[in-house]
């Protein structure tokens, strides 16, 4: 069995349309079950049916139970990111933006359960951060819409796939096949490590910010490496300035998202918005270069 045959076999097993459909059904079922389990734990705590000496924000209000199914939906989004990597580079980047936006949305559900409704809204740190995240999620939603529109325009312009592009796609398939087990192991390790931590001390659970960053901090670190590898490989297939700048810009965008996990509050939110805005600007200018090149030809 040759190397290409092995990659094709693994790709069909891990990233085929059929596998994607089965994965979607499984993840959605797990997400639904996890929601009811989380909800049950919250009410059992309120009714003193179970003794769980924790002051975690995730167990104080039924609304925060939505946090758990969203975590599984995010896992599916990670799978979709890998799924689209060989198919469309812009869709792959779009998935990065969708994942970080869903992380903010997930955090909003937790923050909703801890809002302090008072006349001093803009003086309360938690309420103020909720406002920032709420505005940021709307802005990101619109920016992702614009990014997808730009990606579709590019797709129409490059409808014909050249042999050189096919070779690049094969390289991306190999990367995608490697990423599936890698991210699975990372997620499993993160989950086991977190369960070990809470089993040691129920009363001193990891802070929420740490929980919110679980897995995804390491995930975006790996994505930076993947983007850099794709950038370097692209040099073998194109020397066009605008394509090199586009791929380099996407690396910078991913780095900005990764940096947002290292800070908190408004700075983190600003970094995420700037990252998506920068990616949109890069793709928009790239498409203008493409259009100009077609006109000149």
Secondary structure, 3 states (H helix, E strand, C coil): CCHHHHHHHHHHHHHCHHHHHHHHHHHHHHHHHHHHHHHHHHHHHHCCCCCCCCCCHHHCCHHHHHHHHHHHHHHHHHHHHHHHHCCCHHHHHHHHHHHHHHHHHHHHHHHHCCCCCCCCHHHCHHHHHHHHHHHHHHHHHHHHHHHHHHHHHHHHHCCCCCHHHHHHHHHHHHHHHHHHHHHHHHHHHHHHHHHHHHHHCCCCCCCHHHHHHCCHHHHHHHHHHHHHHHHHHHCCCCCCHHHHHHHHHHHHHHHHHHHHCCCCCHHHHHHHHHHHHHHHHHHHHHHHHHHHHHHHC
